Amino acid sequence: MTTQQQLALERCRPLQGSEHRLDLAQRSALLTGLPGWQLVGETVLQKEFAFASYAATLLFVNTVAGLAERENHHPDLAVAYGRVKVSYSTHDVGGLSRNDFVCAAKIEALTQI
């Protein structure tokens, strides 16, 4: 099982405090299993997705919104015609947590269906 598949099977947990913030080695290791995702500084995990139509773009946004509600972990979404930029960060830990990578892996799983 790949890192992405393992992450996608996990559930987000309530996290608070800097002890849950991932260090560079942890972030880098988890990032290798998420093609196209990138670290923006030390606090954001991000990927831009492209779509053939506005309807497909909105379907993706609504699907990600449903996932965010189920996991209680919400990304920032920048929506444009045919594009969505998804950005994760765990504000309660002051950076990136495992939850960010779990949700990114779940989004990747959705795009492979």
Summary of the structure (lengths in Angstrom):
residues: 113
radius of gyration: 13.4
end to end distance: 17.1
largest distance: 41.9
contacts: 335
relative contact order: 0.26
helix: 47%
strand: 20%
